[in-house]
């Protein structure tokens, strides 16, 4: 009897355990399905932004379709790539300066000879900027996906601390005293266009407002595919393989990025705004290309001191960048540092943005090859750089008029 009882109990235990395991499997499947559905919904919302704004050809742009048939606004004077891996919104839709078609047969040469940008959709403009009680527009900055230094109630945005934290658009100067860098005595010699503090603030605000208007109209903006190069020359470039990508002060990159548009009157180019940088990181997460963890520790996809990967050096030789070794590489010369067709956001060279901090500093993002990928990740903001210090490069941005 005791033996039969033990067998019955054993069978019951097996049935109970199997039942528990079955429940776990079902719950796991449901969670996975829900997560996948939610991810697909976010991605579909991101991809369909261009269609939601009812894109039609105009004097400044023409509408092209990506490989999935989704619409993309392409500025006149540029062409969307038809090369493999470069013509899908959710993996990075690339445009090339000029009107000659880009195909698999010529893409390798064109990457080195033509400026390139990648389309970043903005599906929800309310997460991109806000308006304060005085009607001024401010960029919404984030620490990965969490609001940084701003709050919003009943549609009114407020900056928590203008003297000590990050914000844009704004000058690096004080209203109450003569401290800071964007002062009349400095501006008149910099060739920025504006020659006084008041003029420069107005100029920055107008440039920001124009960018916002374009994003609202077309549903997104373009980010430079590579780090901006040729800083030592009169005209800078956004092309693969360039090595003149760093060691610039903020004023130099602000000026040089404006020249990237050349004679094209359909676009404006410039130094990337902080809200554009942050939106790009969110888009990388939304498309599944990167995770939040990879935003807070970017060693797995950036050129940092503690990363190891293969790249093509300036002589065309395949080389290994060893771990715990610092080596700045030609921009775009490693697939390891690519995210949705954008290269070198994480590491390689530090990068200026339009963000202001306090009365003396402009933000630097992304870290470089001399630092660790966790401490100086792609989402990190360095706080100790004055705009006159020659210590960084940049990614440029482009928007359609």
N, C-alpha and C positions, 0 to 999 in steps of 0.2 A: 504493500500500500504506500509506504513511504517513498519507494522508488517511483511509482506512478505519479504521486503528488509532485515530486521534484521535476519530473518530465513535463507535467502540465504547467507548472510554474515557469520552467525554462521556455516552453513554447509561447506562453503569454508574454514573457520578457522580450523574446525575439520579435513578437508581433508589435509590442509597444515601441521597441527601438526602431523597427522598420517604419512604423507609423510616424514617429518623430522625424526620422530621416526624410520621409516622403514630404512631410510638411515643410521642412527646411528647404528641400529642393524646389518645391512649388513657390514658396515665398521668395527664394533667391531668383527664380525665373521671372516672377512678377516684378520684383525690384529692378532687375536688369532690363526687362521690357519697358517699364515706365521710364527708367533713366534714358534708354535709347530713344524712346518716343519724345521725351522732353528735349533731348539733345537735337534730334531731327527737327523738332518744331522751332528751336532757336536758330538752327542753321538755315531752315527754310525761310524764316522771317528775315534773317540777315541777307540771304540771296535775293529775296523778292523786293528789297527796298527800292531798287531802281525802277521796277515795274510800278510800285506804289506811287511814285512821284510822276507817273505818266510822261516818261521821256519821249521827246520828239526832237528831230534834227532842228538846229537853229544856226545862227550866224557863227557861233563859237564852237560848236561840237556836232558830232554825228553819232548815231546810236549803232553799236555793234552788238553781236550776240556771242556769248561764250559757248563752250562745247556742249553745254546743257540747254542752250536756247534762252538763257537769261540775258536781259538787256544790260549793257554797260555804256555809260556816256564816255566817249573818247574825244578829246579836244582836237579840233582841226589842226593839221600840221603834225599829228601823231597817228600811229596805226596800232591796232591791237595785234598781239602776236598770234600766229597760227602754228607756232612750233609746239611740239609735244611737251606737255607739262606746264605750259605757260598761258593757257587760254581757258581757265576755269576759275570762276570767282572764288569758290571756297578753298582753292589751293593756291591762289595768287594769280590774278589776271594782269598780265604785263603789257604795257604800252611802250612803243619805241618812238623816239623823235624821228621825223621824216615820214614819207608816205609810201616808201618801198615796202612790199610785203615781207614779213619775217616768217620763214619756214624752217623746217629741219635742215635744209641744205645750206642756209646762210646764217643760222642763228649764232653759231660759235663766233663768227667774225663780227656780227652786229652787236653782240654783247660787249665787245671791246671798243666799238667805234661809234655807238649811238647812245644817247641818254635814255634811261629807262626808269619807269615808275610802276608801282603796283597799286591797284584799286583797293581801297579799304571802305567797305560799306558802313554807313551809320544808320541803323534801322530805327533808333529812337533818339531824336534830336534833343529831347528833354534831359537825357543823360549826358549830353555833350557840352551844353552851356546853360547858364541861368542869367536872370536879370535882377539887379538889386532894386531897392526902393527908389533910387534916383534914375532908374532907367538904363544904367550901365550894364553891358553884357560882360560876364566873367566866364572863363573856361572852367569846367568842372574837372578838377584833378582828382586822381585816385591813387591809393596804395593797393595795387592790383585791382581789386573790385570794390574797395571800401572808400567812401568819400574822404578827401584829405583837405582839411582846413576850411570847409564850407558847410553850411546848413541851408535848408530851404523849407519855408513854411508858407502855405497858401500861395505858392507860385512866386514868392519873393526870396531870392538868394542872398545870403550874407557871408562875408569872409570873416572867419573867427579872429584872425590876427594879421593885420597888414604889416606890422613892424617886424614880426619875427618869423613868419612862415611863408609858404609858397602861394603864389597867385599869378594870374595873367588876365588881361594885358596890364602892365604897369611899368613904371620907370624905377631905376635904382637910385632913388634920391628922396630927401625928406621935404615935406611941405613947410615945416616949422623952422628948420635951420638949413645950413648950407652943407650938409653931409651927404655922402653918396657919390656916384660916378657920373650919372646922367645930368651933370650940371652945365649951365650955360658956357662956362669957361672951357669945358672939355668938348662939348658937342660941336662947337663952331669949327673945330679942327679935324673932325672925324669923317666928314663926307657922308653922313647918314641921310641927308636931305633936310631934316630939322636942325636948327642951330640954337634952339633954346629948350630948356626943360619942358616948358608948357607945350611947345610945338611937337616935341618928341612924344610926349604922352598922347597928344591928339593923333599923331601919326600911327602909333602902335594900336590905339583903340580903333582907328579907321581900318587898318590892315586886318585886325581881328574880326571886326564886323563884316568886312567884305568876304573873308573866308567863311564865316558862319552862314552868310546869305547863300554862298555857293553850295555848301553842304546841305542846306535846307532845300535848295532848288534841285540838286542832282542826286541827293541821297548818299553822298560820301565824298572822299577826297583821295588823292594819290600821295603815296610816300615814296621817297627815293629808294630804288631797289638796292643800291649799294651806298656805302659811305661816300659823301661828297669828296671829290678828288681834284687834283691840279690846283691846289691853293696857292702855289708859287707862281702860277701863270695868271694872265689877265682874265681869262674865262675858265670857270670851274666846270667840272663834268660829273655825271653820275653813271660811271661805266665800270665794267669788270676789270680787275687787275691793277687798278691805280694804287700807287703807294704814297702819294702826297695827300694824306687824309687826316692828319692830326696836327697838334702843336699850334693851334690858332687861338687868338683871343675872341671874345664874344662878338665884338664889333666887326671884326674881319669876316667871320662866318655869316653874320647878319647881312652884310653888304654882298658878299660873294654869292650867297644862295639866291639873291634877287636877280643876278645876272644869268642864271641858268635858263631862263625863258628865252634868251636871245632876242630876236625880233618878232617873236610870236605874240600877237596882240589878243589872242584868244584865251590866254592863261595868265596866271600869276604864279611865281615860284618864290620860295622863301625858306628860312630856317623853320624847322618843325615846331609847332606849338606843343605845350605840355599835354593838352587835352587830346591832341592827335596821337601823340606817343602812347598815352594811356588807352585810347580807343583801339589802337593797333594791337596792344597786348591783349585786351579783352576779346578782340576778333580772333586772335590766334587760339585762345581758349575755346571760344564758341565753335570754331571749325574742327576742334579736336587735334589740331597740330601740336599744341602744347598744353600742359596742365598748370594749375595754380602753383603747385610745388616747383615746377620748372621756372616759374616767374620769380620765386623767392630764392631759388638756388639754380643758377643758369649754367652751371659747369657742364651739363650734358649737351649743350648746344651753342656754347660760346667760347671764344678764344680767351681763356683765362690762364693764369699761372698754373693752376692745378688741373687743367684739361689736357687731354691727349687725343690727337686726331691727325689725319692726313690732309695735305694741302699741296697746291702747285706754287712753287716759289717764283720769284720774278724772272728767273731764267727758264721757266717752263718745265722744271724738274719736279717730279712727285716726291714729296718730303714728309717726314713725320715730325709734328710738333710734340716734343716729349713732355710728360707730366712734370710739374715743378720746374718749369723752364719758361722764361718769358721770350716770346717772339711775335712781333707784329707782322701780319701777313698781308699781301695784296688783297684789297677788298673783293669779296666774291669768289675767292680762289679755293674755297672748301665747301663741300656739300654739308659738312658737319655744322657749319654756322648759318645754314639756311632755314628760314621759317616762312612757309607760304610764299616762296620766291623772293623774300626779303633777306638780305645778307648782313651779318655783322651788327645786328641790333645789340646782341649780348657780347660784351668784351671787345677785343681788338684795340679800338681807341675809345676813350671817353667822348661823350657827345653833348654839345650844348643844346639847350632848348630855349624857347622864348620865356620860360618861367622866371619870375623874380622871387627872391627871398630877402626879407628885411630891407635894409637900406644900402647894402653893399654887394649883394650876390645874385648871380644867375645860376640856374640849375644845370647840373651835369648829370647825365643818365648813362646807365649801362656798364660802367666799369671799363677796364682795359686789360691788356695781356699781362700786366704786372701785378694784378691783384687776384684774390680768390673769388670764385663764382658764387659762393654763398654770401659773403660779406658785401659784394658789389654786384648784385644781380641786375638783370635787365630792368627790374621795377624800382631799383634803388635810386635815390636822389642824393648826390653829394652836396654838402652844405658849405664848403669852405672855399669856393672858387669865386674870385672877383672877376668882373668882366674884362679887365685889362690883362689878366694872366693868360699867357699862351700855353694852354694845357689840354686842348681837346679839339675834336673835329665835329662832325654832325651828320645827320640824315636830313635831307631837304624834303620839302613838301610841294605839291602842285595842286592848284584848284582851277576849275574852269570858270570863266567869267559868265 
